Amino acid sequence: MKAKTKGYRVERKIKLKFEENGWIVIRSGGSFGKADLVCMKNGKCIFLQVKSTREEKVYYRGYMNESLEGFPFFVVVDFGYGDIEVFKPAEVLEKGKGVSLELFLSQLS
C-alpha cells in the first residue's frame, strides 16, 4: 500500500473515532500543514498530527510545540492492531508511553 493511501486511511480512522464522540473534524488534505486534523466540540479546538507504524517507536520531526495558535496540539500514532496512542510532541514517540485514544477522548469530554 502506498504511504499516502495508508496515511489517509489512518487519518480517516482517527477522524471517525472523534466524530463518534461528538466532535466536528476537518481533515487538511495533503498533510502539508502542521496538523492533519482540526477537531472542534463545545467551544474547544485541538490540532492533531497523525502517524502510523508497525514499529515500537516513531521518530517525529514535525511541529514540536504543545499548542498551535493557542490551541492544544497532539501527535496521534497508530501502532497497528487497534493500538492507537496520543502524545505531546516529542522526537521519539514510543509504544506504551502515550495515552490510549479511548482514554484521551474520555478525558476531553
C-alpha positions as CSV (number, residue, x, y, z in Angstrom):
1,M,0.0,0.0,0.0
2,K,1.3,3.4,-0.9
3,A,2.3,5.7,2.0
4,K,-0.3,8.4,1.0
5,T,-3.1,5.8,0.9
6,K,-2.0,4.4,4.3
7,G,-1.8,7.9,5.8
8,Y,-5.3,8.7,4.5
9,R,-6.8,5.6,6.0
10,V,-5.2,6.2,9.4
11,E,-6.4,9.9,9.4
12,R,-9.9,8.7,8.4
13,K,-9.9,6.2,11.2
14,I,-8.9,8.8,13.8
15,K,-11.4,11.3,12.3
16,L,-14.3,8.8,12.6
17,K,-13.3,8.0,16.3
18,F,-13.6,11.7,17.1
19,E,-16.8,12.1,15.2
20,E,-18.3,9.1,17.1
21,N,-17.6,11.1,20.2
22,G,-19.4,14.2,19.0
23,W,-16.5,16.2,17.5
24,I,-16.6,18.1,14.3
25,V,-13.4,17.1,12.4
26,I,-11.8,18.8,9.4
27,R,-9.0,17.0,7.6
28,S,-6.4,19.1,6.0
29,G,-5.8,17.4,2.7
30,G,-2.3,16.6,1.6
31,S,-0.7,17.0,5.1
32,F,1.3,20.0,4.0
33,G,0.5,22.0,7.2
34,K,1.4,21.4,10.8
35,A,-1.8,19.4,11.6
36,D,-3.6,16.7,9.8
37,L,-6.9,17.1,11.7
38,V,-8.6,20.0,13.3
39,C,-11.2,18.8,15.9
40,M,-13.9,21.0,17.5
41,K,-16.5,20.4,20.1
42,N,-18.3,22.7,22.6
43,G,-16.0,25.6,22.1
44,K,-12.9,23.5,22.3
45,C,-10.5,23.1,19.4
46,I,-7.5,20.8,19.2
47,F,-5.0,20.0,16.4
48,L,-3.7,16.5,15.6
49,Q,-0.8,15.3,13.6
50,V,-1.4,11.6,12.7
51,K,1.3,9.0,12.2
52,S,1.3,5.2,11.8
53,T,3.9,2.5,12.1
54,R,4.3,-1.2,12.9
55,E,7.5,-0.5,14.9
56,E,7.8,0.1,18.6
57,K,8.6,3.8,18.2
58,V,8.2,6.7,15.8
59,Y,10.9,9.3,15.2
60,Y,8.9,12.5,14.9
61,R,10.4,15.6,13.2
62,G,7.3,17.7,12.8
63,Y,5.8,20.6,14.8
64,M,7.2,20.4,18.3
65,N,5.1,22.9,20.4
66,E,2.2,21.7,22.6
67,S,0.0,24.4,21.2
68,L,-0.7,25.8,17.8
69,E,-2.2,29.3,17.7
70,G,-3.1,28.9,21.3
71,F,-4.9,25.6,20.9
72,P,-3.6,22.2,22.1
73,F,-1.5,20.2,19.6
74,F,-1.0,16.4,19.9
75,V,0.5,13.6,17.8
76,V,-1.6,10.5,17.4
77,V,0.2,7.3,16.5
78,D,-1.5,4.2,15.2
79,F,0.9,1.3,16.1
80,G,-1.5,-1.2,14.3
81,Y,-3.9,-3.8,15.5
82,G,-6.1,-1.2,17.2
83,D,-3.3,0.2,19.4
84,I,-3.7,4.0,18.9
85,E,-1.9,6.3,21.4
86,V,-1.8,10.1,21.8
87,F,1.3,12.0,22.7
88,K,2.6,15.5,23.3
89,P,5.0,16.3,20.5
90,A,8.5,14.8,21.1
91,E,11.3,13.5,18.9
92,V,10.7,9.9,19.9
93,L,7.2,8.5,20.4
94,E,7.3,5.1,22.0
95,K,4.6,2.5,22.1
96,G,3.1,2.2,25.6
97,K,4.2,5.6,26.7
98,G,1.3,7.6,25.3
99,V,-2.4,7.7,26.3
100,S,-4.8,5.4,24.6
101,L,-7.1,7.1,22.1
102,E,-10.1,5.9,24.1
103,L,-8.8,7.4,27.4
104,F,-7.8,10.6,25.6
105,L,-11.3,11.1,24.2
106,S,-12.9,10.4,27.6
107,Q,-10.6,13.0,29.2
108,L,-11.6,15.6,26.7
109,S,-15.3,15.3,27.4
